[in-house]
């Protein structure tokens, strides 16, 4: 029962800290880590240990697969050069810088141990950055680069980490051998993840139950990671590939499957992200108790600050020449356009570290040289980058005025065109049935609605400013009709003329239609519009 109580208490704490973060308008990852640190020093509370195997095998796979599932892979391929330069090149360069600085500050530490520390703290964790970026209208290319980096950098850092462990165990590992092992692990992981993803699609298309499909998606996630690791392949690359295969095939599933599985995955991702960051903070007390003999408190603080500063500076040292120098090559300049210094600064400042770094540090063998110091410095890197960069990233973006202005009329022209194409296709399908002897009369009843929808979207795509008022009127009329329908159903159900399961199903349809209207027509409602959309419920509904 103790583990159940502990998990429930942590979930309650996550909700509380998330509300605090929302009130303070700070990334919830920062508040969760700081809140976990506070909880760690409360007398009488049991110590919570973050098992490294649990962190890597339980938390990481669903978070990576969820990100890969949502990734725009066409945009990913277009930005492949900067993503690869960050996810592989910058990770290796950062690890080298950390190793050199650590050896300079701690001369007794072996080179292999210093490289292991560099591999541990080199990959940024994009979860905290995503919590900020999703609230802002950043250029899509910036978001694509950061999301793409987060999908690959863990794989490159963990391969370097394993090589450093091997170097400590056997004495040395040649660079050529390490490079060959990297490509073997990565390519093998991609191939295995593709097989698991295709198998998951085959199974999901044959399961006629949304709950079973949802369970299958989680089984595919963990099977891809765990089985790849058991085969000495890259579990990270395997689960990312599985997520990408499922994401590209998502349109083959029914709308019900997409809607409900998305809801479940969003809940799981929020819960896992929250637990991960609060568990990071809870490790502070245990880490500090093992630091006797490694110097004074101020000495350790200085080492941690130097390490965090090295992480931040080395990322910019790598990023700036790669962004601006690459544009000197004509082919790169034609493909990617001019480099924007605002975008480079935002990408450089989005280098917060997270759970993979701490889990890799805690997974070091107990007899590993300078293990306790490496764990402490890894925690210091996570804390320093999260607090400093996590709390200043959004103000920096606003100060740089890097956000894209809202589109005139409240809808992106590409979205308007896409909706017009969909509405036109629907209209043509209905018009094709007008001559049918059985369905023609019914098609004639609904064809006017689809003609009106297609013409409205055509006007929106051509003249967004002129369509704004029309869209607001359409929204209010349809929302008022839906609200009236909802109250009528409630009254009908209250009077005993509608069974509960039918009531739930019909009300769900109304909710989905309301969501579709708000997304399609915008949701910039003023107070006057809100009042206009309200309908007084029938007396029977009020009595119910």
Buried (B, 14 or more C-beta within 10 A) or exposed (E): EEEEEEEEBBBEBBEEBBEBBEEEEBBBBBBBBBBBBEBBEEEEEEEBEBEBEEBBBBBBBBBBBBBBBBBBEEBBEBBEBBBBBBBBBBBBBBBBBBBBBBBEBBEEBBBBBBBBBBBBBBBBBBBBBBBBBEEBBBBEBBBBBBBBBBBBBBBBBBBBBBBBBBBBEEEEBEEEEBEEBBEBBBEBBBBBBBBBBBBBBEBBBEBEEBEEBBBBBBEBBBBBBBBBBEBEBBBBBBBBBBBBBBBBBBEEBEEEBBEBBBEBBEEBBBBBBBBBBBBBBBBBBBBBEEBEEBBEEEEBEEBBEBBBBBBBBBBBBBBBEBBEEBBEEEEBEEEBEEBBEBBBBBBBBBBBBBBBBBBBBBBBEEEBBBBBBBBBBBBBBBBBBBBBBBBEBBEBBEEBEBEEEEBEBBBEBEBBBEBBEEBBEBBEEBBEBEEEEEEEEEBEEEBEEBBEBBBBBBBBBEEBEEBBEBBBEBBBEBBBBBBBBBBBBBBBBBEEEBEEEEBEEBBEEBEEBBEEBBEBBBEEBEEEBEEBBEBEBBEBBEEB
